[in-house]
Amino acid sequence: MGMSSFGYGQRACLGQGVTRDETIVACGGLLWGFNLVHKMGKNGQPIMPSLDASNSLLIVKPDPYELDFEPRSEARKQEMRANWAQSDAQDKKERADFVTAARKARETKIEADSEPLIDLTAETTLNSTTPDVAPIELSPVVAVS
């Protein structure tokens, strides 16, 4: 089952399966925690979507309509809030750890950049630190055509 936003054939997006799986998991999570009910109008009656109306001549699809998400039970509502709080706290901690590591890496880089690559304070000369070595003679390069 393909969707045009993912392309087709050899150049189709490799993430299409992952997206489909994630959509199923997300929808399952919503249905686990919530009942989908008709939105109520100002008069207290449910607003029923039209089953016959369509907003397109080329692709037939229903008009948009609104639903309310009501928690399935008080226990699930509390569990969702606890999961949200736990996830939010973990996210904030991971973000703070990332910022701390980035600042430490930046400080380390600044310190490393400020150190000279060659110790210019040493009083050594080239002749005193390198042994006498005969120069290497290179043979001329001959181009063959």
C-alpha positions as a LaTeX table, in Angstrom:
\begin{tabular}{lrrr}
\hline
Residue & $x$ (\AA) & $y$ (\AA) & $z$ (\AA) \\
\hline
Met1 & 0.00 & 0.00 & 0.00 \\
Gly2 & 1.76 & 3.14 & $-1.19$ \\
Met3 & 1.11 & 6.79 & $-0.55$ \\
Ser4 & 2.11 & 9.37 & $-3.12$ \\
Ser5 & 3.99 & 11.47 & $-0.57$ \\
Phe6 & 6.52 & 8.62 & $-0.22$ \\
Gly7 & 7.05 & 8.16 & $-3.96$ \\
Tyr8 & 6.85 & 4.91 & $-5.87$ \\
Gly9 & 9.07 & 2.21 & $-7.24$ \\
Gln10 & 12.82 & 2.22 & $-6.96$ \\
Arg11 & 12.97 & 5.75 & $-5.54$ \\
Ala12 & 10.29 & 5.25 & $-2.89$ \\
Cys13 & 11.14 & 6.50 & 0.58 \\
Leu14 & 12.75 & 3.83 & 2.74 \\
Gly15 & 11.01 & 5.21 & 5.83 \\
Gln16 & 7.51 & 4.40 & 4.58 \\
Gly17 & 7.25 & 1.20 & 6.63 \\
Val18 & 8.53 & 2.91 & 9.77 \\
Thr19 & 6.01 & 5.72 & 9.30 \\
Arg20 & 3.16 & 3.27 & 8.83 \\
Asp21 & 4.20 & 1.35 & 11.96 \\
Glu22 & 4.53 & 4.55 & 14.01 \\
Thr23 & 1.09 & 5.70 & 12.83 \\
Ile24 & $-0.44$ & 2.41 & 13.99 \\
Val25 & 1.29 & 2.70 & 17.39 \\
Ala26 & 0.18 & 6.34 & 17.79 \\
Cys27 & $-3.43$ & 5.58 & 16.84 \\
Gly28 & $-3.44$ & 2.56 & 19.16 \\
Gly29 & $-2.17$ & 4.73 & 22.01 \\
Leu30 & $-4.90$ & 7.30 & 21.41 \\
Leu31 & $-7.59$ & 4.62 & 21.32 \\
Trp32 & $-6.15$ & 3.02 & 24.48 \\
Gly33 & $-6.47$ & 6.25 & 26.41 \\
Phe34 & $-9.45$ & 8.05 & 24.90 \\
Asn35 & $-13.01$ & 7.59 & 23.70 \\
Leu36 & $-13.78$ & 9.54 & 20.54 \\
Val37 & $-17.19$ & 11.20 & 20.88 \\
His38 & $-19.20$ & 13.70 & 18.87 \\
Lys39 & $-18.59$ & 17.33 & 19.74 \\
Met40 & $-21.51$ & 18.96 & 21.53 \\
Gly41 & $-23.22$ & 22.01 & 20.08 \\
Lys42 & $-24.30$ & 25.11 & 22.01 \\
Asn43 & $-27.73$ & 23.55 & 22.51 \\
Gly44 & $-26.20$ & 20.49 & 24.21 \\
Gln45 & $-26.95$ & 18.16 & 21.30 \\
Pro46 & $-24.16$ & 16.23 & 19.52 \\
Ile47 & $-22.99$ & 17.74 & 16.23 \\
Met48 & $-23.43$ & 14.98 & 13.66 \\
Pro49 & $-21.18$ & 15.04 & 10.57 \\
Ser50 & $-22.89$ & 15.01 & 7.18 \\
Leu51 & $-22.58$ & 11.65 & 5.49 \\
Asp52 & $-23.41$ & 12.96 & 2.02 \\
Ala53 & $-21.39$ & 16.18 & 1.74 \\
Ser54 & $-18.07$ & 16.21 & $-0.08$ \\
Asn55 & $-15.62$ & 19.06 & $-0.67$ \\
Ser56 & $-13.93$ & 17.75 & $-3.81$ \\
Leu57 & $-14.90$ & 16.83 & $-7.34$ \\
Leu58 & $-11.78$ & 14.84 & $-8.14$ \\
Ile59 & $-11.07$ & 12.95 & $-4.93$ \\
Val60 & $-14.15$ & 12.09 & $-2.91$ \\
Lys61 & $-13.56$ & 12.63 & 0.77 \\
Pro62 & $-15.86$ & 13.72 & 3.61 \\
Asp63 & $-16.08$ & 17.25 & 4.90 \\
Pro64 & $-14.02$ & 17.90 & 8.02 \\
Tyr65 & $-15.80$ & 17.40 & 11.33 \\
Glu66 & $-14.85$ & 17.70 & 14.97 \\
Leu67 & $-14.58$ & 15.07 & 17.67 \\
Asp68 & $-13.86$ & 15.25 & 21.38 \\
Phe69 & $-11.27$ & 13.06 & 23.07 \\
Glu70 & $-12.51$ & 11.96 & 26.49 \\
Pro71 & $-10.34$ & 9.84 & 28.81 \\
Arg72 & $-11.63$ & 6.26 & 28.99 \\
Ser73 & $-11.40$ & 6.23 & 32.79 \\
Glu74 & $-9.98$ & 8.21 & 35.68 \\
Ala75 & $-7.28$ & 5.54 & 36.18 \\
Arg76 & $-6.10$ & 5.87 & 32.56 \\
Lys77 & $-6.21$ & 9.65 & 32.82 \\
Gln78 & $-3.91$ & 9.49 & 35.86 \\
Glu79 & $-1.62$ & 6.97 & 34.15 \\
Met80 & $-1.34$ & 9.20 & 31.05 \\
Arg81 & $-0.51$ & 12.21 & 33.23 \\
Ala82 & 2.13 & 10.23 & 35.15 \\
Asn83 & 3.68 & 8.94 & 31.91 \\
Trp84 & 3.70 & 12.46 & 30.50 \\
Ala85 & 5.37 & 13.87 & 33.62 \\
Gln86 & 7.99 & 11.10 & 33.62 \\
Ser87 & 8.72 & 11.55 & 29.91 \\
Asp88 & 8.88 & 15.33 & 30.27 \\
Ala89 & 11.31 & 15.09 & 33.20 \\
Gln90 & 13.53 & 12.64 & 31.28 \\
Asp91 & 13.47 & 14.92 & 28.21 \\
Lys92 & 14.46 & 17.97 & 30.29 \\
Lys93 & 17.31 & 16.03 & 31.93 \\
Glu94 & 18.61 & 14.78 & 28.56 \\
Arg95 & 18.48 & 18.31 & 27.13 \\
Ala96 & 20.33 & 19.72 & 30.15 \\
Asp97 & 22.97 & 16.96 & 29.88 \\
Phe98 & 23.40 & 17.75 & 26.17 \\
Val99 & 23.86 & 21.47 & 26.85 \\
Thr100 & 26.37 & 20.72 & 29.62 \\
Ala101 & 28.35 & 18.37 & 27.34 \\
Ala102 & 28.26 & 20.91 & 24.48 \\
Arg103 & 29.55 & 23.69 & 26.74 \\
Lys104 & 32.30 & 21.44 & 28.09 \\
Ala105 & 33.30 & 20.45 & 24.54 \\
Arg106 & 33.36 & 24.10 & 23.49 \\
Glu107 & 35.54 & 25.05 & 26.48 \\
Thr108 & 37.90 & 22.16 & 25.72 \\
Lys109 & 38.14 & 23.24 & 22.08 \\
Ile110 & 38.81 & 26.86 & 23.04 \\
Glu111 & 41.57 & 25.74 & 25.41 \\
Ala112 & 43.06 & 23.48 & 22.74 \\
Asp113 & 42.90 & 26.25 & 20.13 \\
Ser114 & 44.66 & 28.69 & 22.44 \\
Glu115 & 47.67 & 26.38 & 22.95 \\
Pro116 & 50.45 & 26.94 & 20.41 \\
Leu117 & 51.26 & 24.00 & 18.17 \\
Ile118 & 55.02 & 24.61 & 18.47 \\
Asp119 & 56.75 & 25.49 & 21.70 \\
Leu120 & 58.33 & 28.80 & 20.76 \\
Thr121 & 59.86 & 29.31 & 24.20 \\
Ala122 & 62.40 & 26.48 & 23.87 \\
Glu123 & 65.97 & 27.59 & 23.07 \\
Thr124 & 66.77 & 24.79 & 20.65 \\
Thr125 & 68.11 & 25.02 & 17.16 \\
Leu126 & 67.48 & 22.71 & 14.27 \\
Asn127 & 71.07 & 21.46 & 14.20 \\
Ser128 & 71.17 & 20.58 & 17.87 \\
Thr129 & 68.03 & 18.43 & 17.83 \\
Thr130 & 68.43 & 16.53 & 14.57 \\
Pro131 & 71.28 & 14.17 & 13.75 \\
Asp132 & 73.36 & 14.74 & 10.65 \\
Val133 & 71.64 & 12.86 & 7.86 \\
Ala134 & 72.75 & 12.79 & 4.26 \\
Pro135 & 70.17 & 14.23 & 1.89 \\
Ile136 & 68.19 & 11.78 & $-0.21$ \\
Glu137 & 68.79 & 12.03 & $-3.92$ \\
Leu138 & 65.70 & 11.52 & $-6.05$ \\
Ser139 & 65.92 & 10.28 & $-9.60$ \\
Pro140 & 64.21 & 12.37 & $-12.25$ \\
Val141 & 60.69 & 11.38 & $-13.26$ \\
Val142 & 60.38 & 10.25 & $-16.84$ \\
Ala143 & 57.02 & 10.45 & $-18.55$ \\
Val144 & 56.16 & 7.51 & $-20.75$ \\
Ser145 & 53.67 & 8.08 & $-23.54$ \\
\hline
\end{tabular}
